Amino acid sequence: MITDSATLEKVAKSRADTPACDTVVHFDNAGSSLPPRQVVDRVVRHLRREESVGGYIAADEVRDELDDGYATLARLVGARPEEIAITDSATRSWLSLFTAVRWREGDRVLTAAPEYSSNLIAMLSVARELGVSVERVPSTEEGDLDLDGLRAMLDDRVRMVAITHAPSNGGLVQPVERIGEIVADSPALFLVDACQSIGQIPIDFDAVRADALSATGRKFLRAPRGTGFLAVRRSVLDELTPSHVDLASGSIEDSRVRLRDDARRFELFERNVAAVLGLGEAARYYLDAGPQWVHDYVTELAEHLRGLLGELPGVAVTDIGSRRSGIVSFRAGTTPARDLVATLRDRGVHVTVSHASSTPWDMESRGLDELVRASVHHYNTPDEVSRFCEEVASALR
């Protein structure tokens, strides 16, 4: 494990900024992380202001800070502020983009085995209603998307390649940069679901060559629930017509609707301003911590966890991929995942269950129904990893 003084100092600061670290071991960051006190304080301060003057006046007072949030999120993913839309979740972001495509009968969508179920539901709904074909790109033996398989499947009828960067049911990190290089030579749109990677894996919009990227706030970014954002490349906006438009995303000119000419055409007027301020604060906190340092620390801590879990009798780590994230999934003998998760929660250790219904194609192909999912962050420590493995061993005994 990384134990140099600079790393220890950074982890200590993260823990000092996260009061709950004193009372729980929180390994559920892929579900919903513990926000730093700076984020909570910013949300509460705004709610108190709304209590005093009402939501409209309170929002007017923080207009500059809200605008700065777009610039901060753009810096986070290497985009431009006008390419950012703020939403209430990663799913809303992804669906807003996907449903804005003018699908035609005969269009093809290419995706991967570990795709998230909500995304698949949208794809398969379009397939049924509009005659679009949804096809699975094969995986390598390690579990990565097969790049040669992708090349072989691409043709002029492929309207979109939609890939989840870091699937929710294990450590796999898809090679989105190499996927982007391949897709860039085709007419297809490239949509990246970065729900689980934002906040733990640095990502650059241009390097990935994505046309759009969806993300959430509540997971590794440590923002409030009910926040998310969407990055959309300016050059593809004219191809996209949002399914829901209001006075924030469009205007009426000569009895015709004119959409905004930036990514905010995917926004609606009403939103939780306090939560949006918290999203901006969380993004600034992550950038100040250092995305590359966060990635290196989280990756190594997760590998340490995998190693210790692999030494426990009856425990099988199920993560795949040539590159892995901070998400660690495993089976524990014949003990149902939900029972082990409940026992650990009673002992002050937070993990969650990864169900087959969340990533059905991948889980079903590997004969998995449910897994224990432990996901670490930069406020977690090697000592917590050791305690976690001891608690798992104790629960299984």
Protein Blocks (a to p, Z undefined) as FASTA:
>chain_A
ZZbfklmmmmmmmmmmmmklmmpccfblkmoccddfklmmmmmmmmmmmmmnojklmmmm
mmmmmmmmmmmmmmmnopafklpccdfbfklmmmmmmmmpccdehiacdddfklcfklmm
mmmmmmmmnopacddddddfkopacfklmmmmpcfklmbdcddfbackbjbdcdfklmmm
mmmmpcbdcdddfklmgopaccdfklnopabdcddfklmnopaehiacddddfklmmmpc
cfbdcfklgcceehiacddfbfklmpcfbdcfklmmmmmmmmmmmmmnopmlmmmmmmmm
mmmmmmmmmmpghiacfbecjbdcfbdcddehjbcfklmmmmmmmnopacddddfklmmm
lmmmnopabdcdddddfkbcfklmmmmmmmmmmmmZZ
